[in-house]
Amino acid sequence: MGDKSPKSKQRNQKQKQSVKAESQARAQSKQDGYSQAQPLGAKGKK
């Protein structure tokens, strides 16, 4: 499969880190959206 030079390993590591950070940010913003959009007592409404 491919190039395993030190530079390619660094590049792969950076890609993995950025994808992980992006998915964490998405999950966090989703949670924030739910907590703001759902006041107490408003069950079942979006």
Secondary structure, 3 states (H helix, E strand, C coil): CCCCCHHHHHHHHHHHHHHHHHHHHHHHHHHHHHHHHCCCCCCCCC
